[in-house]
Amino acid sequence: MKKMHKALSVACIGMLLATALTGCGGDKKGSGDIIKIGANIEMTGGSASFGKSAQNGIKLAIEETNAKGGVLGKKLELVVADNKSEAAEATNAMQKLIAQDKVVAVIGPNLSSASIAATSVNTGAKVLAISPMGTNPNVTVDKDGKTKDFMFRACFIDPFQGTVMATFAKDNLKAKNVAILIDNSSDYAKGLAQFFKEAFTKGGGKIAAEESYLQKDTDFKATLTKIKATNPDMIYIPGYYQEVGMIVKQAREIGLNVPMAGGDGWDSAKLPEIASKAALNNTYFSSLYSPDDDSKLNKDFVAAYQKAYNEKPDVFAALAYDSALLVINAIKTANAVDTVKIKDAIAKTAGFNGVSGNVTFNEQHNPVKSAVIIEYKDGAQVFKTKINP
């Protein structure tokens, strides 16, 4: 009987939550002097560096907008929910922001797995969410290839990013045999590995070895020793900085001194601390943004960011800043705080000038953007080259 009572209680709570969420669709929120924008980001956990940079970028965009008078005569307010770098927590964070905090739009999550998991919540509630850095194709489309109506992204997608690094490995590093070390617990890493492998082998390259690990692993030497025995020209590691730093460090310790490369998940000020500056020499990653971009818009952004936070912005700060401005622009264009009208407005975005490049959303809610290759030299990120779509 107690079990049945508990089951009924859980069912009732679920029904109430579903009602609260679906009731949000089209509600005219921000009826007072405040418009709330949510951030579903990684403030703790293995990817906390991403979330903290994203929070800084979003805050800067909102503060700049409020200093100019706000939007529709109202001030913007940022509400942050920590998804703890986990997919399940991202779903909880999305529920809180929409049902409890009554935000009109959500920025985040950054992680692809978390974005995919949380999408059903904001879609059911008819509230748009935009992932600054969720590059897996399934962030904005379902298994049948249908576009998720209320989900957007500010970044390029993994097929392009994987192809970019495959081209760089072949043309710039002259690699012919590449080993791949995949974070098997990450949709992001598995997607990048797949697209890199397809592009690299199509271009005549060979995969010397294909190994995997899981998030929160700490000892990689046995796997790296197996990889070393295959004598690769390069190792592709499409993971996140926490494990990547340890992998790079341990690879150098066993004398594996070939070039190593990855995706934008490497972009963290914590990476040189984990790997050591010297170990990161001869490593590269693909990204959407470089603070060394010499456009006036980016120079102004970098100056404002450095003044506010005493450091240069990374890609997560820049893409979150652009995401916030895209949401703000949509609210202005919709001329309302109706969540459906805001979604319709952002879907029509064309030629938006952001610090990470121009944004025009295609039918799958993806922007078509350039990529940059960043090289680590003595722990510092150095712009290497730019590759256009």
Contacts in CASP RR format, 6 or more apart in sequence:
PFRMAT RR
TARGET T0000
AUTHOR 0000-0000-0000
METHOD contacts of the structure
MODEL  1
MKKMHKALSVACIGMLLATALTGCGGDKKGSGDIIKIGANIEMTGGSASF
GKSAQNGIKLAIEETNAKGGVLGKKLELVVADNKSEAAEATNAMQKLIAQ
DKVVAVIGPNLSSASIAATSVNTGAKVLAISPMGTNPNVTVDKDGKTKDF
MFRACFIDPFQGTVMATFAKDNLKAKNVAILIDNSSDYAKGLAQFFKEAF
TKGGGKIAAEESYLQKDTDFKATLTKIKATNPDMIYIPGYYQEVGMIVKQ
AREIGLNVPMAGGDGWDSAKLPEIASKAALNNTYFSSLYSPDDDSKLNKD
FVAAYQKAYNEKPDVFAALAYDSALLVINAIKTANAVDTVKIKDAIAKTA
GFNGVSGNVTFNEQHNPVKSAVIIEYKDGAQVFKTKINP
17 95 0 8 1.000
17 99 0 8 1.000
20 99 0 8 1.000
21 95 0 8 1.000
21 98 0 8 1.000
21 99 0 8 1.000
21 121 0 8 1.000
21 124 0 8 1.000
21 125 0 8 1.000
22 124 0 8 1.000
22 125 0 8 1.000
22 126 0 8 1.000
23 125 0 8 1.000
24 98 0 8 1.000
24 99 0 8 1.000
24 102 0 8 1.000
24 125 0 8 1.000
24 126 0 8 1.000
24 127 0 8 1.000
24 339 0 8 1.000
25 125 0 8 1.000
25 126 0 8 1.000
25 127 0 8 1.000
25 339 0 8 1.000
25 340 0 8 1.000
26 126 0 8 1.000
26 338 0 8 1.000
26 339 0 8 1.000
26 340 0 8 1.000
26 341 0 8 1.000
27 102 0 8 1.000
27 338 0 8 1.000
27 339 0 8 1.000
28 336 0 8 1.000
28 337 0 8 1.000
28 338 0 8 1.000
29 35 0 8 1.000
29 36 0 8 1.000
29 102 0 8 1.000
29 103 0 8 1.000
29 104 0 8 1.000
29 337 0 8 1.000
29 339 0 8 1.000
30 36 0 8 1.000
30 74 0 8 1.000
30 102 0 8 1.000
30 104 0 8 1.000
30 337 0 8 1.000
31 337 0 8 1.000
32 74 0 8 1.000
33 74 0 8 1.000
33 75 0 8 1.000
34 74 0 8 1.000
34 75 0 8 1.000
34 76 0 8 1.000
34 77 0 8 1.000
35 71 0 8 1.000
35 72 0 8 1.000
35 74 0 8 1.000
35 75 0 8 1.000
35 76 0 8 1.000
35 77 0 8 1.000
35 104 0 8 1.000
35 331 0 8 1.000
35 337 0 8 1.000
36 76 0 8 1.000
36 77 0 8 1.000
36 78 0 8 1.000
36 79 0 8 1.000
36 101 0 8 1.000
36 102 0 8 1.000
36 103 0 8 1.000
36 104 0 8 1.000
37 58 0 8 1.000
37 62 0 8 1.000
37 76 0 8 1.000
37 77 0 8 1.000
37 78 0 8 1.000
37 79 0 8 1.000
37 103 0 8 1.000
37 104 0 8 1.000
37 105 0 8 1.000
37 106 0 8 1.000
37 107 0 8 1.000
37 324 0 8 1.000
37 327 0 8 1.000
37 328 0 8 1.000
38 78 0 8 1.000
38 79 0 8 1.000
38 80 0 8 1.000
38 81 0 8 1.000
38 97 0 8 1.000
38 101 0 8 1.000
38 103 0 8 1.000
38 105 0 8 1.000
38 106 0 8 1.000
38 107 0 8 1.000
39 54 0 8 1.000
39 55 0 8 1.000
39 58 0 8 1.000
39 78 0 8 1.000
39 79 0 8 1.000
39 80 0 8 1.000
39 81 0 8 1.000
39 106 0 8 1.000
39 107 0 8 1.000
39 108 0 8 1.000
39 320 0 8 1.000
40 81 0 8 1.000
40 83 0 8 1.000
40 90 0 8 1.000
40 93 0 8 1.000
40 94 0 8 1.000
40 97 0 8 1.000
40 106 0 8 1.000
40 107 0 8 1.000
40 108 0 8 1.000
40 109 0 8 1.000
40 114 0 8 1.000
40 118 0 8 1.000
40 129 0 8 1.000
41 50 0 8 1.000
41 51 0 8 1.000
41 54 0 8 1.000
41 55 0 8 1.000
41 80 0 8 1.000
41 81 0 8 1.000
41 82 0 8 1.000
41 83 0 8 1.000
41 107 0 8 1.000
41 108 0 8 1.000
41 109 0 8 1.000
41 110 0 8 1.000
41 320 0 8 1.000
42 48 0 8 1.000
42 50 0 8 1.000
42 51 0 8 1.000
42 54 0 8 1.000
42 82 0 8 1.000
42 83 0 8 1.000
42 84 0 8 1.000
42 85 0 8 1.000
42 109 0 8 1.000
42 110 0 8 1.000
42 111 0 8 1.000
42 114 0 8 1.000
43 51 0 8 1.000
43 52 0 8 1.000
43 55 0 8 1.000
43 80 0 8 1.000
43 82 0 8 1.000
43 83 0 8 1.000
43 84 0 8 1.000
44 82 0 8 1.000
44 84 0 8 1.000
44 85 0 8 1.000
45 84 0 8 1.000
45 85 0 8 1.000
45 86 0 8 1.000
46 85 0 8 1.000
46 215 0 8 1.000
46 216 0 8 1.000
46 240 0 8 1.000
46 242 0 8 1.000
47 85 0 8 1.000
47 110 0 8 1.000
47 111 0 8 1.000
47 240 0 8 1.000
47 241 0 8 1.000
47 242 0 8 1.000
48 85 0 8 1.000
49 241 0 8 1.000
49 268 0 8 1.000
49 269 0 8 1.000
49 270 0 8 1.000
49 316 0 8 1.000
50 85 0 8 1.000
50 110 0 8 1.000
50 111 0 8 1.000
50 133 0 8 1.000
50 265 0 8 1.000
50 268 0 8 1.000
50 316 0 8 1.000
51 110 0 8 1.000
51 316 0 8 1.000
51 320 0 8 1.000
53 268 0 8 1.000
53 313 0 8 1.000
53 314 0 8 1.000
53 316 0 8 1.000
53 317 0 8 1.000
53 320 0 8 1.000
54 107 0 8 1.000
54 108 0 8 1.000
54 110 0 8 1.000
54 132 0 8 1.000
54 133 0 8 1.000
54 316 0 8 1.000
54 317 0 8 1.000
54 319 0 8 1.000
54 320 0 8 1.000
55 80 0 8 1.000
55 320 0 8 1.000
56 305 0 8 1.000
56 308 0 8 1.000
56 309 0 8 1.000
56 313 0 8 1.000
56 317 0 8 1.000
56 320 0 8 1.000
57 305 0 8 1.000
57 313 0 8 1.000
57 317 0 8 1.000
57 318 0 8 1.000
57 320 0 8 1.000
57 321 0 8 1.000
57 324 0 8 1.000
58 78 0 8 1.000
58 107 0 8 1.000
58 320 0 8 1.000
58 321 0 8 1.000
58 323 0 8 1.000
58 324 0 8 1.000
59 78 0 8 1.000
59 308 0 8 1.000
60 304 0 8 1.000
60 305 0 8 1.000
60 308 0 8 1.000
60 321 0 8 1.000
61 320 0 8 1.000
61 321 0 8 1.000
61 324 0 8 1.000
61 325 0 8 1.000
61 328 0 8 1.000
62 76 0 8 1.000
62 77 0 8 1.000
62 78 0 8 1.000
62 324 0 8 1.000
62 328 0 8 1.000
64 304 0 8 1.000
65 71 0 8 1.000
65 76 0 8 1.000
65 325 0 8 1.000
65 328 0 8 1.000
66 75 0 8 1.000
66 76 0 8 1.000
69 75 0 8 1.000
70 76 0 8 1.000
71 328 0 8 1.000
71 331 0 8 1.000
71 332 0 8 1.000
72 331 0 8 1.000
72 332 0 8 1.000
72 335 0 8 1.000
72 336 0 8 1.000
72 337 0 8 1.000
74 337 0 8 1.000
76 328 0 8 1.000
79 97 0 8 1.000
79 101 0 8 1.000
79 103 0 8 1.000
81 93 0 8 1.000
81 94 0 8 1.000
81 96 0 8 1.000
81 97 0 8 1.000
81 101 0 8 1.000
82 89 0 8 1.000
82 93 0 8 1.000
83 89 0 8 1.000
83 90 0 8 1.000
83 92 0 8 1.000
83 93 0 8 1.000
83 109 0 8 1.000
83 114 0 8 1.000
83 118 0 8 1.000
85 111 0 8 1.000
85 114 0 8 1.000
86 114 0 8 1.000
87 111 0 8 1.000
87 113 0 8 1.000
87 114 0 8 1.000
87 116 0 8 1.000
87 117 0 8 1.000
87 118 0 8 1.000
88 117 0 8 1.000
89 114 0 8 1.000
90 109 0 8 1.000
90 111 0 8 1.000
90 114 0 8 1.000
90 115 0 8 1.000
90 117 0 8 1.000
90 118 0 8 1.000
91 117 0 8 1.000
91 118 0 8 1.000
91 120 0 8 1.000
91 121 0 8 1.000
93 109 0 8 1.000
93 118 0 8 1.000
94 106 0 8 1.000
94 118 0 8 1.000
94 121 0 8 1.000
94 122 0 8 1.000
94 129 0 8 1.000
95 121 0 8 1.000
97 103 0 8 1.000
97 106 0 8 1.000
98 106 0 8 1.000
98 121 0 8 1.000
98 122 0 8 1.000
98 125 0 8 1.000
98 127 0 8 1.000
99 125 0 8 1.000
103 127 0 8 1.000
104 127 0 8 1.000
104 331 0 8 1.000
104 337 0 8 1.000
104 339 0 8 1.000
104 342 0 8 1.000
105 127 0 8 1.000
105 128 0 8 1.000
105 129 0 8 1.000
105 130 0 8 1.000
105 327 0 8 1.000
105 330 0 8 1.000
105 331 0 8 1.000
105 339 0 8 1.000
105 342 0 8 1.000
106 122 0 8 1.000
106 127 0 8 1.000
106 128 0 8 1.000
106 129 0 8 1.000
106 130 0 8 1.000
107 129 0 8 1.000
107 130 0 8 1.000
107 132 0 8 1.000
107 320 0 8 1.000
107 323 0 8 1.000
107 324 0 8 1.000
107 327 0 8 1.000
108 115 0 8 1.000
108 129 0 8 1.000
108 130 0 8 1.000
108 131 0 8 1.000
108 132 0 8 1.000
108 320 0 8 1.000
108 323 0 8 1.000
109 115 0 8 1.000
109 118 0 8 1.000
109 131 0 8 1.000
109 134 0 8 1.000
110 131 0 8 1.000
110 132 0 8 1.000
110 133 0 8 1.000
110 134 0 8 1.000
110 316 0 8 1.000
110 320 0 8 1.000
111 133 0 8 1.000
111 134 0 8 1.000
111 186 0 8 1.000
111 188 0 8 1.000
112 131 0 8 1.000
112 134 0 8 1.000
112 135 0 8 1.000
112 136 0 8 1.000
112 138 0 8 1.000
112 139 0 8 1.000
112 158 0 8 1.000
112 186 0 8 1.000
112 187 0 8 1.000
112 188 0 8 1.000
113 136 0 8 1.000
113 186 0 8 1.000
113 187 0 8 1.000
113 188 0 8 1.000
115 129 0 8 1.000
115 131 0 8 1.000
115 134 0 8 1.000
115 136 0 8 1.000
115 139 0 8 1.000
115 151 0 8 1.000
115 153 0 8 1.000
116 136 0 8 1.000
116 138 0 8 1.000
116 139 0 8 1.000
116 187 0 8 1.000
118 129 0 8 1.000
119 129 0 8 1.000
119 139 0 8 1.000
119 148 0 8 1.000
119 150 0 8 1.000
119 151 0 8 1.000
122 128 0 8 1.000
122 129 0 8 1.000
122 150 0 8 1.000
122 151 0 8 1.000
123 148 0 8 1.000
123 149 0 8 1.000
123 150 0 8 1.000
123 151 0 8 1.000
124 150 0 8 1.000
125 339 0 8 1.000
126 150 0 8 1.000
126 339 0 8 1.000
126 340 0 8 1.000
126 343 0 8 1.000
127 150 0 8 1.000
127 339 0 8 1.000
127 343 0 8 1.000
128 150 0 8 1.000
128 151 0 8 1.000
128 152 0 8 1.000
128 327 0 8 1.000
128 330 0 8 1.000
128 339 0 8 1.000
128 342 0 8 1.000
128 343 0 8 1.000
128 346 0 8 1.000
129 150 0 8 1.000
129 151 0 8 1.000
129 152 0 8 1.000
130 151 0 8 1.000
130 152 0 8 1.000
130 153 0 8 1.000
130 154 0 8 1.000
130 323 0 8 1.000
130 326 0 8 1.000
130 327 0 8 1.000
130 346 0 8 1.000
131 139 0 8 1.000
131 151 0 8 1.000
131 152 0 8 1.000
131 153 0 8 1.000
131 154 0 8 1.000
131 155 0 8 1.000
131 323 0 8 1.000
132 153 0 8 1.000
132 154 0 8 1.000
132 155 0 8 1.000
132 316 0 8 1.000
132 319 0 8 1.000
132 320 0 8 1.000
132 322 0 8 1.000
132 323 0 8 1.000
133 154 0 8 1.000
133 155 0 8 1.000
133 264 0 8 1.000
133 265 0 8 1.000
133 288 0 8 1.000
133 315 0 8 1.000
133 316 0 8 1.000
133 319 0 8 1.000
134 153 0 8 1.000
134 155 0 8 1.000
134 188 0 8 1.000
135 153 0 8 1.000
135 155 0 8 1.000
135 156 0 8 1.000
135 157 0 8 1.000
135 158 0 8 1.000
135 161 0 8 1.000
135 188 0 8 1.000
135 192 0 8 1.000
135 264 0 8 1.000
136 157 0 8 1.000
136 158 0 8 1.000
136 187 0 8 1.000
136 188 0 8 1.000
136 191 0 8 1.000
137 157 0 8 1.000
137 158 0 8 1.000
137 159 0 8 1.000
138 187 0 8 1.000
139 151 0 8 1.000
139 153 0 8 1.000
140 147 0 8 1.000
140 148 0 8 1.000
140 151 0 8 1.000
140 152 0 8 1.000
140 153 0 8 1.000
140 364 0 8 1.000
140 365 0 8 1.000
140 366 0 8 1.000
141 147 0 8 1.000
141 148 0 8 1.000
141 364 0 8 1.000
142 148 0 8 1.000
147 363 0 8 1.000
147 364 0 8 1.000
147 365 0 8 1.000
148 365 0 8 1.000
149 343 0 8 1.000
150 343 0 8 1.000
151 365 0 8 1.000
152 326 0 8 1.000
152 346 0 8 1.000
152 347 0 8 1.000
152 361 0 8 1.000
152 365 0 8 1.000
153 365 0 8 1.000
153 366 0 8 1.000
153 367 0 8 1.000
154 319 0 8 1.000
154 320 0 8 1.000
154 322 0 8 1.000
154 323 0 8 1.000
154 326 0 8 1.000
154 356 0 8 1.000
154 359 0 8 1.000
154 367 0 8 1.000
155 264 0 8 1.000
155 288 0 8 1.000
155 319 0 8 1.000
155 367 0 8 1.000
155 369 0 8 1.000
156 288 0 8 1.000
156 366 0 8 1.000
156 367 0 8 1.000
156 368 0 8 1.000
156 369 0 8 1.000
156 371 0 8 1.000
156 389 0 8 1.000
157 366 0 8 1.000
158 188 0 8 1.000
158 191 0 8 1.000
158 192 0 8 1.000
158 194 0 8 1.000
158 195 0 8 1.000
159 195 0 8 1.000
160 371 0 8 1.000
160 389 0 8 1.000
161 192 0 8 1.000
161 195 0 8 1.000
161 263 0 8 1.000
161 264 0 8 1.000
161 286 0 8 1.000
161 371 0 8 1.000
162 192 0 8 1.000
162 195 0 8 1.000
162 196 0 8 1.000
162 199 0 8 1.000
162 238 0 8 1.000
162 263 0 8 1.000
162 286 0 8 1.000
163 195 0 8 1.000
163 196 0 8 1.000
163 199 0 8 1.000
164 286 0 8 1.000
164 371 0 8 1.000
164 373 0 8 1.000
164 387 0 8 1.000
165 196 0 8 1.000
165 236 0 8 1.000
165 261 0 8 1.000
165 262 0 8 1.000
165 263 0 8 1.000
165 284 0 8 1.000
165 285 0 8 1.000
165 286 0 8 1.000
165 373 0 8 1.000
166 195 0 8 1.000
166 196 0 8 1.000
166 199 0 8 1.000
166 200 0 8 1.000
166 203 0 8 1.000
167 199 0 8 1.000
167 387 0 8 1.000
168 261 0 8 1.000
168 284 0 8 1.000
168 286 0 8 1.000
168 373 0 8 1.000
168 385 0 8 1.000
168 387 0 8 1.000
169 175 0 8 1.000
169 178 0 8 1.000
169 200 0 8 1.000
169 234 0 8 1.000
169 236 0 8 1.000
169 261 0 8 1.000
170 176 0 8 1.000
170 200 0 8 1.000
170 203 0 8 1.000
170 204 0 8 1.000
170 205 0 8 1.000
172 373 0 8 1.000
172 384 0 8 1.000
172 385 0 8 1.000
173 233 0 8 1.000
173 234 0 8 1.000
173 259 0 8 1.000
173 261 0 8 1.000
173 284 0 8 1.000
174 233 0 8 1.000
175 205 0 8 1.000
175 232 0 8 1.000
175 233 0 8 1.000
175 234 0 8 1.000
175 259 0 8 1.000
176 204 0 8 1.000
176 205 0 8 1.000
176 206 0 8 1.000
176 233 0 8 1.000
177 205 0 8 1.000
177 206 0 8 1.000
177 207 0 8 1.000
177 208 0 8 1.000
177 230 0 8 1.000
177 231 0 8 1.000
177 232 0 8 1.000
177 233 0 8 1.000
178 200 0 8 1.000
178 205 0 8 1.000
178 206 0 8 1.000
178 207 0 8 1.000
178 208 0 8 1.000
178 232 0 8 1.000
178 233 0 8 1.000
178 234 0 8 1.000
178 235 0 8 1.000
178 236 0 8 1.000
179 207 0 8 1.000
179 208 0 8 1.000
179 209 0 8 1.000
179 210 0 8 1.000
179 211 0 8 1.000
179 227 0 8 1.000
179 230 0 8 1.000
179 232 0 8 1.000
179 234 0 8 1.000
179 235 0 8 1.000
179 236 0 8 1.000
180 193 0 8 1.000
180 196 0 8 1.000
180 197 0 8 1.000
180 207 0 8 1.000
180 209 0 8 1.000
180 210 0 8 1.000
180 211 0 8 1.000
180 235 0 8 1.000
180 236 0 8 1.000
180 237 0 8 1.000
180 238 0 8 1.000
181 211 0 8 1.000
181 212 0 8 1.000
181 213 0 8 1.000
181 220 0 8 1.000
181 223 0 8 1.000
181 224 0 8 1.000
181 227 0 8 1.000
181 235 0 8 1.000
181 236 0 8 1.000
181 237 0 8 1.000
181 247 0 8 1.000
182 189 0 8 1.000
182 190 0 8 1.000
182 193 0 8 1.000
182 210 0 8 1.000
182 211 0 8 1.000
182 212 0 8 1.000
182 213 0 8 1.000
182 238 0 8 1.000
182 239 0 8 1.000
183 189 0 8 1.000
183 190 0 8 1.000
183 212 0 8 1.000
183 213 0 8 1.000
183 214 0 8 1.000
183 215 0 8 1.000
183 238 0 8 1.000
183 239 0 8 1.000
183 240 0 8 1.000
183 243 0 8 1.000
184 190 0 8 1.000
184 212 0 8 1.000
184 213 0 8 1.000
184 214 0 8 1.000
185 214 0 8 1.000
185 215 0 8 1.000
186 215 0 8 1.000
186 239 0 8 1.000
186 240 0 8 1.000
188 238 0 8 1.000
188 239 0 8 1.000
188 240 0 8 1.000
188 265 0 8 1.000
189 238 0 8 1.000
189 239 0 8 1.000
189 240 0 8 1.000
191 238 0 8 1.000
192 238 0 8 1.000
192 239 0 8 1.000
192 262 0 8 1.000
192 263 0 8 1.000
193 210 0 8 1.000
193 236 0 8 1.000
193 238 0 8 1.000
196 236 0 8 1.000
196 238 0 8 1.000
197 207 0 8 1.000
197 210 0 8 1.000
200 207 0 8 1.000
201 207 0 8 1.000
208 227 0 8 1.000
208 230 0 8 1.000
208 231 0 8 1.000
208 232 0 8 1.000
208 233 0 8 1.000
209 226 0 8 1.000
209 227 0 8 1.000
209 230 0 8 1.000
209 232 0 8 1.000
211 223 0 8 1.000
211 226 0 8 1.000
211 227 0 8 1.000
213 220 0 8 1.000
213 223 0 8 1.000
213 243 0 8 1.000
213 247 0 8 1.000
215 240 0 8 1.000
215 242 0 8 1.000
215 243 0 8 1.000
216 243 0 8 1.000
217 243 0 8 1.000
218 246 0 8 1.000
219 250 0 8 1.000
220 243 0 8 1.000
220 246 0 8 1.000
220 247 0 8 1.000
220 250 0 8 1.000
220 251 0 8 1.000
221 250 0 8 1.000
221 253 0 8 1.000
221 254 0 8 1.000
224 247 0 8 1.000
224 250 0 8 1.000
224 251 0 8 1.000
224 254 0 8 1.000
224 256 0 8 1.000
225 254 0 8 1.000
227 235 0 8 1.000
227 256 0 8 1.000
228 254 0 8 1.000
228 255 0 8 1.000
228 256 0 8 1.000
232 258 0 8 1.000
233 258 0 8 1.000
233 259 0 8 1.000
234 258 0 8 1.000
234 259 0 8 1.000
234 260 0 8 1.000
234 261 0 8 1.000
235 251 0 8 1.000
235 256 0 8 1.000
235 258 0 8 1.000
235 259 0 8 1.000
235 260 0 8 1.000
235 261 0 8 1.000
236 260 0 8 1.000
236 261 0 8 1.000
236 262 0 8 1.000
237 244 0 8 1.000
237 247 0 8 1.000
237 248 0 8 1.000
237 260 0 8 1.000
237 261 0 8 1.000
237 262 0 8 1.000
238 262 0 8 1.000
238 263 0 8 1.000
239 262 0 8 1.000
239 263 0 8 1.000
239 265 0 8 1.000
239 266 0 8 1.000
240 265 0 8 1.000
240 266 0 8 1.000
241 265 0 8 1.000
241 266 0 8 1.000
241 267 0 8 1.000
241 268 0 8 1.000
241 270 0 8 1.000
241 271 0 8 1.000
241 274 0 8 1.000
242 270 0 8 1.000
242 274 0 8 1.000
244 262 0 8 1.000
244 265 0 8 1.000
244 266 0 8 1.000
244 271 0 8 1.000
244 274 0 8 1.000
244 275 0 8 1.000
245 271 0 8 1.000
245 274 0 8 1.000
245 275 0 8 1.000
245 279 0 8 1.000
246 274 0 8 1.000
246 275 0 8 1.000
248 260 0 8 1.000
248 275 0 8 1.000
248 279 0 8 1.000
248 280 0 8 1.000
248 283 0 8 1.000
249 274 0 8 1.000
249 275 0 8 1.000
249 276 0 8 1.000
249 279 0 8 1.000
251 260 0 8 1.000
251 279 0 8 1.000
252 276 0 8 1.000
252 278 0 8 1.000
252 279 0 8 1.000
257 282 0 8 1.000
258 282 0 8 1.000
259 282 0 8 1.000
259 283 0 8 1.000
259 284 0 8 1.000
260 282 0 8 1.000
260 283 0 8 1.000
260 284 0 8 1.000
261 283 0 8 1.000
261 284 0 8 1.000
261 285 0 8 1.000
261 286 0 8 1.000
262 284 0 8 1.000
262 285 0 8 1.000
262 286 0 8 1.000
263 285 0 8 1.000
263 286 0 8 1.000
263 287 0 8 1.000
264 285 0 8 1.000
264 286 0 8 1.000
264 287 0 8 1.000
264 288 0 8 1.000
264 315 0 8 1.000
265 285 0 8 1.000
266 283 0 8 1.000
266 285 0 8 1.000
267 285 0 8 1.000
267 287 0 8 1.000
267 314 0 8 1.000
267 315 0 8 1.000
267 316 0 8 1.000
267 374 0 8 1.000
267 381 0 8 1.000
268 314 0 8 1.000
269 311 0 8 1.000
269 314 0 8 1.000
271 280 0 8 1.000
271 376 0 8 1.000
272 280 0 8 1.000
272 376 0 8 1.000
272 379 0 8 1.000
272 380 0 8 1.000
277 378 0 8 1.000
277 379 0 8 1.000
278 378 0 8 1.000
280 376 0 8 1.000
280 379 0 8 1.000
281 376 0 8 1.000
281 377 0 8 1.000
281 378 0 8 1.000
281 379 0 8 1.000
283 375 0 8 1.000
283 376 0 8 1.000
284 373 0 8 1.000
284 374 0 8 1.000
284 375 0 8 1.000
284 376 0 8 1.000
284 384 0 8 1.000
285 373 0 8 1.000
285 374 0 8 1.000
286 371 0 8 1.000
286 372 0 8 1.000
286 373 0 8 1.000
286 374 0 8 1.000
287 315 0 8 1.000
287 371 0 8 1.000
287 372 0 8 1.000
287 373 0 8 1.000
287 374 0 8 1.000
288 315 0 8 1.000
288 318 0 8 1.000
288 319 0 8 1.000
288 356 0 8 1.000
288 369 0 8 1.000
288 370 0 8 1.000
288 371 0 8 1.000
288 372 0 8 1.000
289 314 0 8 1.000
289 315 0 8 1.000
289 318 0 8 1.000
289 319 0 8 1.000
289 355 0 8 1.000
289 356 0 8 1.000
289 372 0 8 1.000
290 372 0 8 1.000
290 374 0 8 1.000
290 381 0 8 1.000
290 383 0 8 1.000
291 298 0 8 1.000
291 302 0 8 1.000
291 312 0 8 1.000
291 313 0 8 1.000
291 314 0 8 1.000
291 318 0 8 1.000
292 383 0 8 1.000
293 355 0 8 1.000
295 355 0 8 1.000
297 353 0 8 1.000
297 354 0 8 1.000
297 355 0 8 1.000
298 355 0 8 1.000
301 313 0 8 1.000
301 318 0 8 1.000
301 321 0 8 1.000
301 355 0 8 1.000
302 312 0 8 1.000
302 313 0 8 1.000
305 311 0 8 1.000
305 312 0 8 1.000
305 313 0 8 1.000
305 317 0 8 1.000
305 321 0 8 1.000
306 312 0 8 1.000
306 313 0 8 1.000
313 321 0 8 1.000
315 356 0 8 1.000
318 355 0 8 1.000
318 356 0 8 1.000
319 356 0 8 1.000
321 355 0 8 1.000
322 354 0 8 1.000
322 355 0 8 1.000
322 356 0 8 1.000
322 357 0 8 1.000
322 359 0 8 1.000
325 352 0 8 1.000
325 354 0 8 1.000
326 346 0 8 1.000
326 349 0 8 1.000
326 352 0 8 1.000
326 359 0 8 1.000
327 342 0 8 1.000
327 346 0 8 1.000
329 345 0 8 1.000
329 346 0 8 1.000
329 349 0 8 1.000
329 352 0 8 1.000
330 342 0 8 1.000
330 343 0 8 1.000
330 345 0 8 1.000
330 346 0 8 1.000
330 349 0 8 1.000
331 337 0 8 1.000
331 342 0 8 1.000
331 345 0 8 1.000
333 345 0 8 1.000
333 348 0 8 1.000
334 341 0 8 1.000
334 342 0 8 1.000
334 344 0 8 1.000
334 345 0 8 1.000
336 342 0 8 1.000
346 361 0 8 1.000
347 361 0 8 1.000
347 365 0 8 1.000
348 361 0 8 1.000
349 359 0 8 1.000
349 360 0 8 1.000
349 361 0 8 1.000
350 360 0 8 1.000
350 361 0 8 1.000
351 358 0 8 1.000
351 359 0 8 1.000
351 360 0 8 1.000
352 358 0 8 1.000
352 359 0 8 1.000
352 360 0 8 1.000
356 369 0 8 1.000
357 369 0 8 1.000
357 370 0 8 1.000
358 369 0 8 1.000
359 367 0 8 1.000
359 369 0 8 1.000
360 367 0 8 1.000
360 368 0 8 1.000
361 367 0 8 1.000
362 368 0 8 1.000
368 389 0 8 1.000
369 389 0 8 1.000
370 386 0 8 1.000
370 387 0 8 1.000
370 388 0 8 1.000
370 389 0 8 1.000
371 386 0 8 1.000
371 387 0 8 1.000
371 389 0 8 1.000
372 383 0 8 1.000
372 384 0 8 1.000
372 385 0 8 1.000
372 386 0 8 1.000
372 387 0 8 1.000
373 384 0 8 1.000
373 385 0 8 1.000
373 386 0 8 1.000
373 387 0 8 1.000
374 381 0 8 1.000
374 382 0 8 1.000
374 383 0 8 1.000
374 384 0 8 1.000
375 381 0 8 1.000
375 382 0 8 1.000
375 383 0 8 1.000
375 384 0 8 1.000
376 382 0 8 1.000
END
